[in-house]
Amino acid sequence: MINVGIVGATGFAGEELIAILLRHPEVRLTNLSAIIDEPKPISGLFPKFKNKIDLICTKPDIKKIIIDSDLVFLALPHTASMAFVPHLLKAKKRVIDLSADYRLEDTGIYEKFYKTKQKDKLHLHQAVYGLPELYREKIKHASLIANPGCYPTCAILALAPIAAFNLADLGSIIIDAKSGVSGAGRKFAEDFLSSVFNEDFKAYKVNVHQHMPEINQELSKLSHKKISVTFVPHLLPLNKGILETIYIKKVPSTLPGRQAGKYRAPSLISLYKKFYKKEPFVRIRDEGDFPSLKDVNGTNFCDIAIKEDPKSIIIIAAIDNLLKGASGQAVQNMNIMYKFGEHTALI
């Protein structure tokens, strides 16, 4: 049994973390905090937790968090986690950070996209990117996990086999991504869904979204070459869910019957099924079967479908942005770190 604290307990990700961890047999929630006006029972903020948990949510007190917790989830806005991580690691606590503060290895890129200095370069180099399908062995021994962003989780899982085996023109990747508004945080989502934009649909941050360099970083590692994707996110007038349609041009080595690198497969679908054979939360669809948001919302799964034609590859992937894209993946990482069953509390 481990004692767990959540900083940022009143946001969407914090709420999901509480719900998951309340059903986890190896976890005791011992500290809940957030930027709030005054201490309140968490069940007063979220009535669904009434008679399930009686903890008081307070303003963050780092000394009390350290005393109360073995592991701390930081469900904070970007740029805020750097104020907590050095103190927690110094006290030998393990940390799973759901913000972007420790995801990007290049501090110049972080500063460009997040408009602030990376103030904790010492611990940045200790952080493990928390995508279990790629970094499970490193996650097992990590003290600091940089939990991936929602758009990157979906995109990287969708593209990893192709990038790893260089099976297409990796300079041609176009990611058409659509997300429910909860990905932008509770206040934005509530304002958005209650406004006249409720019936709207639009692109935003076209090819300048802060998640784009995260996708580039991880795909470049997989392919051992610099990759720069075209990334166009859109806001759906829905609460949650991400669906990405990804377009890639083929090169001659990826055409049917040709060898790409050292790998030969009868189809990309068979390659994907082999690549993710042992992954509990990635589901590869059969030919002609394409995922929808209803298939994944409320789950920790990433569903992936592939469509090929003679000149191009189309990949369609879907996740719940608050679960596999945030809190569910964070708990999956915790399960790996503490050698709990990876499915625990997630299925």
Secondary structure, DSSP 8 states (H G I E B T S, - for coil): -EEEEEESTTSHHHHHHHHHHHT-TTEEEEEEE-S-SS-EEHHHHSGGGTTT---EEES--HHHHHHH-SEEEE---TTSGGGTHHHHHHTT-EEEE-SSTTT-S-HHHHHHHHSS----HHHHTT-EE--HHHHHHHHHT-SEEE---HHHHHHHHHHHHHHHHT-S-GGG-EEEEEE-GGGG-HHHHHHHHTSGGGG--EE-STTT-TTHHHHHHHHHHHHTS----EEEEEE-SSSS-EEEEEEEE--GGGSTT--BTTB--S-HHHHHHHHTTT-TTEEE--TT----HHHHTTSS-EEEEEEE-SSEEEEEEEE-TTTTTTHHHHHHHHHHHTT--TTTTT-
